[in-house]
Each structure stands twice: as structure tokens, then as C-alpha cells.
């Protein structure tokens, strides 16, 4: 080995050294490919699957409350538990493995909900008159969301345990890159495959392989090497209590931003819940969730999500220079306005191509929503409390999702079942977000804050 290395030129040795230093951050980011496949399947396939099992807009909307509810409850608890966990396998990795396995099991069972419902009805000692398959799918969705959050909670926290301080920025950047590529790849595959069973099985395989790769290529440091003081294990109540109490501890400007951001996420939740059933029924004119036309519409919805994420991925490098030239707030306001107008225009879209273009424009707002608010928020957080208050920021993402789940679906059902109304409501909410952003004070133009 030493003889072969000595024969290399200094430039070649330097290149090999750089690749070696990138190996661990790259391995660390691979797991997000699996997570993105799971999220993409939920976003693109879950509402159509529920409709095939007999769900209606008001019920589909309420079932979707699983995501935001489990996000608020599970992530803080699991993240805190992983802080003080001790095992020969590491602090975070046992949670990553558990979450990946539970996610894969949920994905495998999900397309078999109808069969599982029939089996439960047959073995039940009493007659079941409700659609058991739909109940199974709803339950599995809650398990799926909780499982993904078990993985996501400790995942980002694992970065400082695995890579040095000088590589942490690289690791987070590669994670963002992997998230974008994973979303595009997942929706592209979903746009090519109509077999729902195969899609969910591929998602389970992707989750196990990607997370397994990260877990087995990224050993953690011993707990004592990463902490100055022993970590106590607080109760579940204390973790949740601290999370919600920190809302009141937020500086006024940070709170303004959180409120504005919550209206954006209310609108996005309207899109995520209803878009994949809006396209086959209102754009393709499909009658019946089992028709070929309905399947084609669901595939086209995946194409639209693919383009939205591709635009998001392509626009991301432009955000920093645009923010420097204008301001973070101005760039985000303009992007959010584009997203609001495009979302409301979906209500009158009549061709698949028009819907595709609108979703591409929404990708611009999606890109800034995933980055700029966090940069604005860091300007107004007191030193030493960034972690707690960043976690609190998630409440303003999850709470609007819960509200949307329990409010928008019943409204659509009351108005005749046209999912296009969700986009009028969601677009109006995002417009309010753009207006509220005007009240937020910005300290610097730099995206780095």
C-alpha cells in the first residue's frame, strides 16, 4: 500500500485525501434517500389508496393528521431519549434501525390493507359493519409517520457524533442534496409504475438499504467522548412541556416569523393531502378509484411532484446570491407569492400540462420555504437556546397541518367533493403568509444570517 501511494503525484494524493474526507459525510447522508422514498410514497400514493378503500375527502383529510401530530409528539421525545442512550452500537443508530424497520414493515403492509381488513373481519368474533380495510390503512399511516419520525429525530443529531467540526457543514449540505435527489428519484419512479404493491415494496427496500448503509458505515463515538457532562433522561411530560413552553420564550420577531411560516404550511398541507386525488378526478375526469384513467391521473400527479422537487433542487443554488442582491425576506416573499398564485390557479386548470407547469412554479416557493425561514429565524434567537427554539419552530409547521386536516376536508365534502377548493383555501393562506412576512425585521441580507 505504501509503495503504491508513494508512486502518486502530490496532486493525486491530495485528490485521494479529499475523497477520503468526503466519504463519511457522504455515507451519513445516504439514509435520507430512504426517508425521502417513504415521504414521496405517502405524498403521492396515500390519498388515492385511501379513496380506493372507500374514504371521502373529509375522512382522508383527518387521517392525514397523523403526520403533523406524530411530528410534534415523537421527534422531541425520541431526540431527547437518544441524547442519553448508551449501547455498544451507539447513541442514535439503534433508533435509526428501529425506525427503518418499522417504516419498511408499514410500507409492505400498506398496499395490503384491503386483504388485512378482510382477514380481520373474518376472524373477528363479532360482525364488523365498517370498512375494516380503511381502518387498517389509517392505522398503518399513523405507524408509518411515527416510524419515520423515530428515524428523523436522532438522524440530524447524529452528525456531530460521527464527523468532526470541520466536516459538519459538508455533512448537512450533502444531506440537503440527498433529500432533493431522493425526492426527484422517488416521484420519477412513481410516475413510471402503476403497480401500487411494487411501489411500496420498493420504498421499503430503499428505506432498509439506505438507512442500513448509513448505520453500518458510520460508527458513532462513545457517549463519553461527545459529552462534557452526563445526560439525564427527562420524562416524556417534561420534554413535551419544555417544547410547548418555549413558544412563549421566543423573541417577538422570531414569533412573527413563525406565525407567517405557519400560514405557508397550512397551504402546503392542502396541496399534499388533495393534489394526488384532484388530478385523476378533476383533470383526467376519472370516475371510480379503480379505473385505468384514475391510475393515469395518479401517475401524472407523481410527474408533477417530480417537477416541483426538480425545480426546488435547481433553484436552491440561486437563493443565496438572490438574497444577497435583494434580501432574504424579499426573495422569500416573491417566491411565496408565486406559489400562492400557482396553487390557486390549479382550481381552474383543465389540462395535465397546465397542472404540470403550475407545480413547477410552486417548486420555487417550496425551495425558499425549506431554507430561508430558518436563516431568518437564526437572526432573532438568543445564543445558547438555538436548539430548543429551532425545535419549537416545528410546532408552527405541524400545528397548521393538524388544523388543515380537521378543517379543509369537511369543507370540501360540504361543497360537493371538488378537491380544487383546497387549493383556493391553501393559496389564500399562503398569500396571508406573504403579507405577514412584511412585518418581520431582517438584520442582514446574507443567507448565512
ABEGO torsion letter per residue (X at the ends): XAAAAAABBAAAAAAAAAAAAAAAAAAAAAAAAAAAAAAAAAAAAAAAAAAAAGBBAAAAAAAAAAAAAAAAAAAAAAAAAAAABBBAAEAAAAAAAAAAAAAAAAAAAAAAAAAAAAAAAAABABBBABBAAAAAAAAAAAAAAAAAAAAAAAAAAAAAAABBAAAAAAAAAAAAAAAAAAAAAAAAAAAABABAAAAAAAAAAAAAAAAAAAAAABBBBBAAAABABBBBBBBAAAAAAAAAAAAAABBAAAAAAAAAAAAAAAAAAAAAAAAAAAAAAAAAGBBEAABAAAAAAAAAAAAAAAAAAAAAAAAAAAAAAAAAABBAAAAAAAAAAAAAAAAAAAAABABAAAAAAAAAAAAAAAAAAAAAAAAAAAAABBBGAAAAAAAAAAAAAAAAAAAAAAAAAAAAAAAGGBAAAAAAAAAAAAAAAAAAAAABBBABABAAX
